[in-house]
Amino acid sequence: GYHPTQKPIRLMQALIELTTQEGQVVLDPFSGSGSTLIAAKSLDRKYIGFEANEDYAKIAEERLKNEKSIQPCLFSKSSS
C-alpha cells in the first residue's frame, strides 16, 4: 500500500454506493493516499479531499490522474 491505514478501493466503493447517488459529492477530510477519492471518481461522484502530509497528497494526486474507472468485481473468477 501507499499509506499505513490505506483502505481497499472496493470497500470504499461499496460504502459510497450505499450512502450516495451519482453526481453527489464525497468529502474525505483525511485523504491519505486517495483510495476514497479514487472510489468516488470511479462511481461518477464528485469528490473533495484534504491531506496535510504533502507526500501523501502527491501520491493521491498521481493515483487520481492514473485512475481508469475501477469497477467493482461482481463475479468471482474460478480456475476451471
N, C-alpha and C positions, 0 to 999 in steps of 0.2 A: 504494500500500500504506500500511498504518498503521505499519510498522516497517521499518528498513533491511534486516533479514535475514528478512523475512516469507516463509513457505513457502506454496505453493499448498495449499488445503484438500484438493483431490482427491489430491494426492501423499500428504499425511498420512493420508487415509482408506485409501489403498492399503497404506501401511506398517502402520497399525493393524490392518487386516483380516488381514494376513499374520502378525502376531505376537500377536494377542489373540482372545478369543471374547466374544460378547455378555455383558454383565454384569461383565466383568473391569474392573480399574482401570488407567487410563493416567495415568502421572505425568510432568508436564513441569516440571522444576525451574527452567527459564528460559523462562517462557511468552510473553514479549514481548506481542504484540497478541492472542494467544489462538488462533491457527489450529489448533494441535494439539488444544486443548480443544474447539473447535467440531467438528472432525472426529470426535473421540471421542464427543461428545454425539450427533451425527447418526447414529452407528453403534451406539447403545444401549450405550455403555461408560460406566462411571463415570469421573470424571476429577478429578485434583488438580493444581493449577497454582500456581507461585510466581513472583512477579515483583518485583524490587527497585525498579524505576522506577515511581513512583506514577502517572505519566501513562499509561504503557503498561498498567498494571494496570487503570486505569479504562476504557481502550479495550477491553481484553479482557472486562471485566465487562459493558460495554454490548453488545458483539458477542454474548456468550453469551445475554444477555436477548433479543436480537432474532433469534437463530438459529431458523430454520424447517426444521430437518432437511434439510440439503443432501445429496441423494443423488448418488452418482457417476453420471455420464452413461455409459450402456452403448452407445449408438448415436451415430454421427456424424450431424449434420444436413446434408443436402445442399440445394443451392439449386434442385433440379429440380422 
